[in-house]
Amino acid sequence: MFRMSGAIYKDGRLLRDCVSRQEDPAVSRTGHVLTALNEICAYLDLAVPIWLDPNIREFQRKSRTQFDKDCFMEEIPFDYLKIEVIEE
């Protein structure tokens, strides 16, 4: 099972969070990550952020990353969205 958490923060405080669970063993890790990110953004009522090179590198190394205002096409009412793999 693959689980990934997502949370939005403003001024260092957690505003909202959720966890996405993916159970299809035939799907690749990348597929799980992208599906989970889409589910998290839908639940939190956010546009899906753009993966910039620093996000990709950090996620590959640490299985987590933060998306700030530069990763979104529209204005965001929070400081950043943090995603992290909980279980693989």
Secondary structure, 3 states (H helix, E strand, C coil): CEEEEEEEEECCEEEEEEEEEECCCCCCHHHHHHHHHHHHHHHCCCCCCCCCHHHHHHHHHHCEEEECHHHCCCCCCCCEEEEEEEEC
